[in-house]
């Protein structure tokens, strides 16, 4: 079975940024997984939560509901501090993602680029940086060799993509976005479900209108930049993230 791993920073990223792609490939028979690095407890919008612990529990439950709607096979929220990923221990964070890649064994990994996506959020940027190093290191037996003592083996995913777009948000900090090298036509119905999955993050309800204005009303396509490949490859424009992937 082909496998897709999405690495994000916050609960709701899986829907708002990658939801159409996750749903499309799940419906195509691909096993999809999402690893989210924080529980999103630095959010200004907190729903009914009276503490960070309550907010974390709410956001984890929302994440699980969103993943279910998007037909995600495996969803996991790690415990890194929200809005402080740029101050996290680099070796530990990359290692936690190496561990997930070695366990899940994806063919394709999708994440944010170092620009931080459309919002330029530093957590998005750092999730992408950690994911990039994990993509590179998961296949090397000299990186985190202690993980291999329990029976895990190195795993080399075949393709790494950054989320991209052909527009910017003028009300955000400036970014230098990755070039668009793949356009995934997810279709109007999947875009509608993506929107519905985002709205399952009820603690973030004050953001719904803004997200709809910035993203949902655009054409039903999600864009990516091919950042790295397991095997040397000439650049081409793609419409399928699994183009050229070998099922192993």
C-alpha positions in Angstrom: 0.0 0.0 0.0 1.2 3.5 -0.8 1.6 5.7 2.2 1.5 9.5 2.7 2.8 11.3 5.8 1.8 14.9 6.6 3.8 16.8 9.3 2.2 19.9 10.7 2.6 22.3 13.6 -0.9 22.8 15.0 -4.2 21.1 15.2 -6.3 22.5 12.3 -3.3 22.6 9.9 -4.1 19.2 8.6 -7.5 20.5 7.4 -6.9 24.1 6.5 -3.6 23.5 4.7 -3.5 19.9 3.5 -7.1 18.7 3.9 -8.0 18.3 0.2 -4.8 16.4 -0.6 -5.3 14.1 2.4 -8.8 13.3 1.4 -8.0 12.8 -2.3 -5.3 10.3 -1.6 -7.2 8.4 1.1 -10.0 8.0 -1.4 -7.5 6.7 -3.9 -6.4 3.9 -1.5 -3.3 5.6 0.0 -2.7 5.1 3.7 -2.5 8.7 5.1 -1.0 9.8 8.4 -0.6 13.1 10.2 1.9 14.0 12.9 1.2 17.4 14.5 4.0 18.8 16.6 2.0 20.9 19.2 -1.4 20.9 20.8 -1.9 24.5 19.9 -2.2 25.8 23.5 -0.8 29.3 22.6 -3.9 30.0 20.5 -5.8 33.3 21.3 -9.0 31.5 20.6 -9.6 29.0 23.4 -13.3 27.9 23.2 -14.5 26.9 26.7 -11.0 26.0 28.0 -10.0 27.5 31.3 -6.4 26.2 31.2 -3.8 25.1 28.8 -4.5 21.5 29.8 -8.2 21.9 29.0 -7.3 23.6 25.7 -4.9 20.8 24.7 -7.5 18.2 25.4 -10.1 20.1 23.3 -7.7 20.6 20.4 -6.6 17.0 20.4 -10.2 15.9 20.2 -10.9 18.4 17.4 -7.8 17.1 15.6 -9.1 13.5 15.9 -12.5 14.4 14.6 -11.0 16.3 11.6 -8.7 13.4 10.8 -11.7 11.0 10.9 -13.6 13.2 8.4 -10.6 13.4 6.1 -10.2 9.6 6.3 -6.7 9.8 7.9 -5.5 6.4 8.9 -3.2 7.6 11.7 -3.2 10.9 13.5 -0.9 11.9 16.4 -0.3 15.1 18.3 3.1 15.5 20.0 3.9 17.6 23.0 6.2 20.4 21.8 5.3 23.9 23.1 3.1 25.9 20.9 4.7 29.2 19.5 8.1 28.0 20.7 9.1 25.4 18.1 12.0 27.7 17.0 13.4 27.3 20.6 12.9 23.6 20.8 15.8 21.1 20.9 16.6 20.6 17.3 18.1 17.1 17.6 15.3 15.8 19.7 12.5 17.3 17.5 14.1 15.9 14.3 14.6 12.6 16.0 11.0 12.3 17.1 10.0 12.7 13.4 12.7 10.3 12.3 11.1 7.8 14.6 7.7 8.3 13.1 9.0 8.0 9.5 10.7 4.8 10.4 7.5 3.4 12.0 5.0 4.7 9.4 7.4 4.1 6.4 5.8 6.7 4.0 6.5 6.9 0.3 5.8 10.6 0.2 6.1 13.3 3.0 4.3 16.6 2.8 4.9 19.6 5.2 5.4 23.3 5.3 8.4 25.0 3.7 10.8 27.2 5.7 8.7 30.2 4.7 6.0 29.0 7.1 3.3 28.8 4.5 0.9 31.5 3.6 0.7 32.8 7.2 4.5 32.8 7.6 4.0 31.3 11.1 7.4 30.4 12.7 5.9 27.2 14.0 4.9 26.1 10.5 8.4 27.0 9.3 10.1 25.0 12.1 7.8 22.0 11.6 9.0 22.0 8.0 12.6 22.3 8.9 12.4 19.4 11.4 10.5 17.4 8.8 13.1 18.1 6.2 15.9 16.8 8.3 13.9 13.8 9.4 13.2 13.0 5.7 17.0 13.2 5.1 18.1 11.3 8.2 15.5 8.6 8.6 17.2 6.5 6.0 20.7 6.8 7.5 21.7 4.1 10.0 24.2 6.5 11.6 21.4 8.9 12.7 19.5 8.0 15.9 21.0 4.4 15.9 19.4 3.8 19.3 16.0 3.7 17.5 17.2 0.7 15.5 18.0 -1.5 18.5 14.3 -2.4 19.0 13.8 -3.8 15.5 13.1 -0.6 13.5 15.1 -0.2 10.3 16.1 2.9 8.4 13.5 4.2 5.9 14.1 6.4 2.9 10.9 8.1 1.8 10.9 8.8 -2.0 9.6 12.4 -2.2 9.3 15.5 0.1 6.9 18.3 -0.7 6.5 21.7 0.8 3.1 23.4 0.8 3.1 26.2 -1.8 0.7 28.8 -3.3 0.6 31.2 -6.3 -0.5 34.1 -4.1 0.5 35.7 -0.8 -1.6 37.2 2.1 -0.9 40.9 2.2 -1.9 41.3 5.9 0.9 38.9 7.0 4.6 39.2 7.5 6.5 39.0 4.2 7.6 35.5 3.1 9.8 34.1 0.3 7.6 31.2 -0.8 8.7 28.0 -2.5 7.9 27.8 -6.2 4.8 25.8 -7.3 5.9 22.6 -9.0 2.7 20.5 -8.4 -1.0 21.4 -8.6 -3.3 18.9 -7.1 -6.9 19.2 -8.3 -8.9 18.1 -5.3 -12.3 19.0 -6.6 -15.1 21.1 -5.2 -16.7 18.4 -3.1 -13.4 17.5 -1.4 -12.7 21.2 -0.9 -16.1 21.5 0.8 -15.3 18.6 3.1 -11.9 20.2 3.8 -13.7 23.3 4.9 -16.1 21.2 7.1 -13.1 19.5 8.7 -11.5 22.8 9.5 -14.8 23.9 11.2 -14.6 20.9 13.5 -11.9 22.8 15.2 -14.5 24.7 17.1 -12.1 26.4 19.5 -10.9 28.3 16.5 -14.3 29.5 15.4 -13.3 33.2 15.2 -10.9 32.3 12.4 -13.5 30.5 10.2 -14.6 33.6 8.2 -11.0 34.7 7.6 -9.8 31.3 6.5 -12.8 31.0 4.1 -11.9 34.4 2.6 -8.2 33.7 2.2 -8.3 30.1 1.1 -11.6 28.3 0.8 -13.1 30.5 -1.9 -10.2 30.0 -4.2 -10.3 27.2 -6.9 -10.3 23.7 -5.5 -6.6 23.0 -5.9 -3.7 22.6 -3.4 -0.2 23.4 -4.5 3.2 22.0 -3.6 6.9 22.4 -4.2 9.0 19.2 -4.7 11.8 19.9 -2.3 13.7 16.6 -2.3 13.7 13.1 -3.8 15.3 9.8 -2.8 16.6 9.3 -6.3 18.1 12.0 -8.6 15.3 13.4 -10.7 14.9 16.1 -13.4 12.4 18.8 -12.5 9.0 18.5 -14.1 5.6 20.0 -13.4 3.3 17.5 -11.6 -0.4 16.8 -11.0 0.1 13.8 -8.8 2.4 13.7 -5.7 2.9 9.9 -6.3 4.1 10.4 -9.9 7.2 8.2 -10.3 6.8 6.6 -6.8 7.7 2.9 -6.7 5.5 0.8 -4.4 7.9 -1.2 -2.2 
